Amino acid sequence: MKSSTYFLLAVAFCLLLAVPASYANETVLIEDDLGRSINIGSPSERVVFTMENALKTYYAVGDPDNVVALKDDKWMRRLMEDVFPVVDPNFEDKILINITGDQLGLESLAKVDPDLVVLWASSPDDPNILAINDTLKVPVFAIYVTSLDDVYRQVDTMGIISGNTDRASEVKEIMEGYVELTTNVTDQIQESDRPGVFWMWTDIYGTAGVDSGINDLIDMAGGNNVMKLAEEEAQNLEHPVINQETLIKLNPDVIYMWYNEDLDPEDIINGEDFQGLRDINAVKNRRVYEISNPYLFDAFSPRMPLALLHVARDLHHDKFQDVDMNQTIDQYNVDIWGVHYPSMVKA
Amino acid sequence: MPSQTEKMGMARERITGRSLLYYLFLSLPLFAFFSSIFIGPFHINPVQLVDLMASKILGYATDYPDVYSTVIFQVRLPRLLLGMMVGASLSVSGAAFQGIFRNPLVSPYILGLSSGAAFGAALSLAFLPGVSIQYAAFFFSLLAVALTYFMATTNRSTPIVSLVLAGVIVSAVFDSLLAIIQIAVSERALQSIVFWIMGSLGTASWSKIYSAFPLFALGCTVMLLLRWRLNVLALGDEEARSVGLNPEKYKIIFIVSASLAASSAVAVAGIIGLVGLVVPHMLRMIFGPDHRTLIPLSLTFGASFLIVVDDFARAGLGFEVPVGVITTLVGAPLFAYLLRTTRSGGWE
C-alpha cells in the first residue's frame, strides 16, 4: 500500500474518532437540590419533567426537543402551560406520564426511555426516586425549592442539563435585572414604612414562616412578614398554621392571599366567617390582595421577578404607579421565552 | 368486722361522695368555660374581660379597644361554644352507641358516619366548590349511616352483629371513594382534605353554631329523655321484649338521634377522634354503666373535655395544632390509667 493511502486511512480514522467526539454527550457530575450527586449527560437528550416550574426554567434555556414526556397534571392546565406550546411546537404531542396519588407510573416512564427524570422531592428517600433508581436505573434530579436563591440555582442547573450554560447565565442576568427594578425602589424604604404582611396560603391560616422563600419575597417587596413577631416555635416553621386569635394579635397591615379558588379578598374583608378579623389593620383599610394567576406570578419559577413586582406594587402602590405592569409582563416573557404575553405570539 | 350500722354508714358516705362527684361533673362545663374564656394567644386582662362580658350582658358602655370585643365575642366565644357542642355530641352519641351495641369498642363512627363525612367533605373540596363542605359532610355522613342500617336489616330485624359488619363495609366503600378523590385532586385540594379529616375547631364561627345547633339539640334531647331505655336495650333484644320494650323501634330512635348529633358535630369540626370512645368509658369507670347518669354526664364531661383540650390546641404553642391530634394524645394515657385502676372498664 502506498504511503499516501496510509495517510488517507489515518486521516479517515482520525475523523471517525473526532466527529462523534464533538457531538457526544459529555457526562457531568451534578448535585441536585437534595444534595445528591448524580451523573447526567450534558446535554441530556431524553428528559422527563414532572413539574411545571422546572420545565418553565428549562424552556428558557434549553432545546425543547430534548423534553420527551411530562406529568399528566390537570389542575389549571391552560394557565399552567401558557407559553409552552409557543416555545415548543411539539408540546401538545409530548407523552404524558400517568400519576397515581404522588406515584409516577413506572411503566409509562420506561416506555419513553428517558436519560433523566426531573421531579419534586423533599427527601432522598422519596418513593419515586427510589422506585425509578431501583427499577429503571435512570438518574433522577430532585427539585426542592425553598428560597429565592434556589430559583437562580435552578437556572444554572437547567443550563447544565441542556448543555446551554451561556444561555442560563443570560437568563439569570435578565432575571436579576428585573428584580432590581423592584429592589432599587424597595431598598430605599425605611423600616417604619414597611407594612406588616400576613401571607395567606390556601389553607387560610397557613402562612409563610421566617425561614421561607415567601419571607424573602416579602422583604424584597418592601414589607415585613408579621410572623417575625410570632412565637418562636411558630415563626421557625416553613409553613406554620396559626389561628384567628393569633392573627388578630399579629395585626398585619396587609393580608396577601396566594391564589385561592374558594375565597376572594372581599370574603376576608366582609365575609361572615371572617367577622373576627374585622379589627385588624389589613381588613379595616381594605388591604387584602390576592395573587390572581398562580402561574404568571409564581415566586418559585423563573417568573419570580414578576411575582416580586406584583407584591411590591400592592404594598407600595405610590412608589410603583409609573410601572406599566402589562407591558412589563409582556417584555419579561419576550426576554425569557421569546413569547408575547398574553397574546402568546412568538416574538 | 364492721357492724351493720357501720356498713350502712359507709355505704351512705359512698353514695354521698358519688352524688357530690356527679354534681361536680354536671357542673364541669361552667368551670371549663370560665377558665377557657381567659386563655388565648391575644392577651386581655382578666378584669377587663369580665367587665366587657358584663357590659355585653347588662348593656352598659365600655371604652376598651374594639379588638377586645372582637376577640372575645367573635373568636373565642364561638370557638368555645362550638367545642362544647362538638364534644357533647360525640360523647353522648358514643355512650348511646356503646349501649345499643353492647360493645365497649364502639364509637359514634361505627356505622360509617366519619367515612361518609370525609368523603362528602372531600367531594366538596375537590369537585363541588359551590357546595358547602359542612352540608356535603353532613349529607354523606347520614347517607352512610342509612346505608349501613338498611344493609343490616333483614326480616324487619337488625341484629347488632350485622350492623357492625355493615358499618365496616360501608366505611370501607366510602374510604375507597375518598382515596379515589385524593388521587385525582391537586396537591392543594389534597392538603385541605387532609386538614379537614384531622379535625379542628380553628374555623369556628357563629354561622357554624347556628347551623349545627338545631340538630345537636334535637339528637341530644331525644337521647337524654329516653336514656333509661338504653339500660334495657343494653341487656339484649329478648330481655327488652320481655319487659315490653320494642327494641327495633328504640334502636332506630337512638341510631337516628346519635347520628344526627354526631353528624352535625363532624360537619362543623371534621373528624375528632377518640372523644366519643374515651369519654363515655371514663365516666363508666367512675360512675358505672347506668345510662340514666351516663348520658347527662357524657354531655357535660364531653363538652368540658374538648374545650380544655382545645385550650392547648389554640394557645399551647405558637401555632394551631388540630384538636383531633391532641384529644388522642391526652385521652389515650388518661384512658389507660383508668383502665388499669378499674375492673372491666366499668362494664360490670
HADDOCK unambig.tbl for C-alpha pairs under 7 A between the chains (distance, minus, plus):
assign (segid A and resid 75 and name CA) (segid B and resid 186 and name CA) 6.16 0.50 0.50
assign (segid A and resid 100 and name CA) (segid B and resid 183 and name CA) 5.75 0.50 0.50
assign (segid A and resid 101 and name CA) (segid B and resid 182 and name CA) 6.86 0.50 0.50
assign (segid A and resid 101 and name CA) (segid B and resid 183 and name CA) 4.14 0.50 0.50
assign (segid A and resid 203 and name CA) (segid B and resid 192 and name CA) 6.37 0.50 0.50
assign (segid A and resid 230 and name CA) (segid B and resid 318 and name CA) 6.91 0.50 0.50
assign (segid A and resid 231 and name CA) (segid B and resid 318 and name CA) 4.95 0.50 0.50
assign (segid A and resid 233 and name CA) (segid B and resid 318 and name CA) 6.04 0.50 0.50
assign (segid A and resid 234 and name CA) (segid B and resid 318 and name CA) 4.94 0.50 0.50
assign (segid A and resid 234 and name CA) (segid B and resid 319 and name CA) 5.28 0.50 0.50
assign (segid A and resid 240 and name CA) (segid B and resid 319 and name CA) 6.21 0.50 0.50
assign (segid A and resid 241 and name CA) (segid B and resid 319 and name CA) 5.57 0.50 0.50
assign (segid A and resid 241 and name CA) (segid B and resid 320 and name CA) 5.52 0.50 0.50
assign (segid A and resid 242 and name CA) (segid B and resid 319 and name CA) 4.44 0.50 0.50
assign (segid A and resid 242 and name CA) (segid B and resid 320 and name CA) 4.75 0.50 0.50
assign (segid A and resid 243 and name CA) (segid B and resid 202 and name CA) 6.05 0.50 0.50
assign (segid A and resid 243 and name CA) (segid B and resid 314 and name CA) 6.82 0.50 0.50
assign (segid A and resid 243 and name CA) (segid B and resid 320 and name CA) 5.79 0.50 0.50
assign (segid A and resid 244 and name CA) (segid B and resid 75 and name CA) 6.97 0.50 0.50
assign (segid A and resid 245 and name CA) (segid B and resid 41 and name CA) 6.17 0.50 0.50
assign (segid A and resid 245 and name CA) (segid B and resid 42 and name CA) 5.98 0.50 0.50
assign (segid A and resid 245 and name CA) (segid B and resid 71 and name CA) 6.57 0.50 0.50
assign (segid A and resid 245 and name CA) (segid B and resid 75 and name CA) 6.65 0.50 0.50
assign (segid A and resid 246 and name CA) (segid B and resid 41 and name CA) 5.50 0.50 0.50
assign (segid A and resid 246 and name CA) (segid B and resid 42 and name CA) 6.31 0.50 0.50
assign (segid A and resid 249 and name CA) (segid B and resid 42 and name CA) 5.31 0.50 0.50
assign (segid A and resid 262 and name CA) (segid B and resid 129 and name CA) 6.79 0.50 0.50
assign (segid A and resid 273 and name CA) (segid B and resid 205 and name CA) 5.87 0.50 0.50
assign (segid A and resid 275 and name CA) (segid B and resid 74 and name CA) 6.53 0.50 0.50
assign (segid A and resid 276 and name CA) (segid B and resid 70 and name CA) 5.67 0.50 0.50
assign (segid A and resid 276 and name CA) (segid B and resid 71 and name CA) 6.52 0.50 0.50
assign (segid A and resid 276 and name CA) (segid B and resid 74 and name CA) 4.91 0.50 0.50
assign (segid A and resid 276 and name CA) (segid B and resid 75 and name CA) 5.49 0.50 0.50
assign (segid A and resid 279 and name CA) (segid B and resid 66 and name CA) 6.88 0.50 0.50
assign (segid A and resid 279 and name CA) (segid B and resid 67 and name CA) 5.43 0.50 0.50
